Amino acid sequence: MDVDIPDADLVRLARCGEDGAFRILVERHAPAARARAARLCPNPSDVDDIVQESFLRAFVSLDRLRDPDRFAGWLAGIVHNVCRAVRRQAPLTLLPDWPETLHPVAVDGLPSPEDLDRADAVRAAVAGLPAGQRRAVALYYYADLPADQIAEPPGAARASLHKARQRLRRYITEHRPDLVPAETRRRLMTPVRIARVERRTRPTPRMPVRSPTHVVVLADDAGRRELEIWLLQRDGHQIERLSERAASGPAGEGELPRSAFELGGQLLRLAGVSVTGVGIDELGPDVTAARIELTGPAGTRHVTARLPEGLAVALATGAPLRVAAPVMDRLAVPARRDSRPAPDTPARPASGAAPTGPSRPRPRYQPRNLSFADGMDHWLFAGNFIEHASQSHWHDFTCTIEGGAAVISSAVPDPAGFAVLGQEVLAEDYRGATITFRGEFRADAPPGRAGLFLRASEGHAVRGSMVEADLLADPDNNVTPVASTAAWTPYEVTTRVEDDLDAFVFGIFLAAPGRLELRHAELRSPGPGGRGP
């Protein structure tokens, strides 16, 4: 529950990139924002759009909020400004079957400054069309010629007009979004289905705990496209199980629910509420969320949820699934042949596919390949930079082997988060002993942002923070920073393996632009109870 987390803390977490912090703010303040929008906006159909626009503006401008404690008042001001803009906004007239008309018309017959401004925007948009489309628009909309008199055959003219309308829509939306009324600003949504759920491994080794392990493939059958959504391990396993259950058909009469999401769907139906749709859209940069539509006696309401939870609800309830058209246009790829449903066969989510890559190596009792003679075999390359669901930062860091040395380097000027290269070792042979990880290092990184670590773990779950802000400060991480130098320099880090520990992880990290190299790595210990290994 979030009741004890102050708004200010959530704002700071959201600024630092914490995935769920802004979602909690949305859930906490959405009722007040909706009530305020309903009071200020004369058209009830605009309320949902105003609330969504307000939270989007808040997310984009979060860094400009001077006093995080006043988030509620700041958001109320944003809602007020959005409502005022909607009230002042005169409908934009563009194209008859867009569905607006091209010519702006004033009520008294004389164009107002706003009319002239809109006309200038339309002229600029039309001027950017290809010659054939520009001619078709001029003859059809300005000269009032029917399509069959513009070009032969008439279908060619209609195709040119259709393409022209799409280009005009994109131009106005991108360059003059203030002219587009709320009714036409609603996001176009593309119907999709869950074609399959696949287990995949990334092309480089990775840490086992918080790493993407599953891909949900959403199929746009009409457009013959696919959208791949990567999920972290826990979410991926959940969606895989739900997909398999959905493929086996709905639960029989009197059968107990097979998941919490199925139970939730049954409870909603008993209350007279049904899930009528799940939409996937972006709340802001790198923040993709699901909008669950609920319909009941009180009307239609929407709940914003994490993307995996939205997919789970769609699978458990059979609700239609849609993706915002801009997201599909930017990220979708041509569909594979085996993704298309067979003719006259109802589309049904496919069960999880067999793993397409090597499984995660199990932890070993002893460290292996410390000389990197076998490349990165038995080493795991990961970090919080690969936890962005949008995939936009998954290539910010790279790891290579050069001349017998492991090299972590940033691939972009401003990488997100941090990267680690390490090994996980079972503690059974080391309990009660003091262990030392050492090696020779070269670094080109800001002070204190690169180094080596030796981190204890319990139950094969890392003990100690993997959050960037705490990476250096958490004492459980046992971090030794490496100074920036072009000469090979020895460094080491030491810790004691307590009797209650199950495993430990050792390795190197880079949390800034730059480069870190390791060679001659060693893990030394006198052995359990002071004996040699």
ABEGO torsion letter per residue (X at the ends): XAAABBAAAAAAAAAAGBAAAAAAAAAAAAAAAAAAAAAABABAAAAAAAAAAAAAAAAAAAAABABAAAAAAAAAAAAAAAAAAAAABBBBBABAAOABBABBBBAAGBBBAAAAAAAAAAAAAAAABBAAAAAAAAAAAAAGBBAAAABOBAAAAAAAAAAAAAAAAAAAAAABAAABBAAAABBBBBBBBBABBBBBBBABBBBAABBBABBBBBBBAAAGBBBBBBBBAAAAAAAAAAAAAAAAEBBBBGBBBABAAAAAAAAAAAAGBBBAEBBBBBAEBGBBBBBBBBBBAAEBBBBBBBAAAAAAAAAAAGBBBBBBAAAAAAABBBBBAAABBBBGBBBBBBBBBBBABBBBBBBBABBBGAAGAAEABGBBBBEAAAABAAGAAAAABBBBBBGGBBBBBBABABBBEBBBBBBBBBAAAABGBBBBBBEBBBBBBBBGABEBBBBBBBGGBBBEBABAAAAAABAAAGBBBBBBBABBBBBBBBBBBBAABABBBBEBBBABBEBBBBBGBBBBBAEBGGBBX
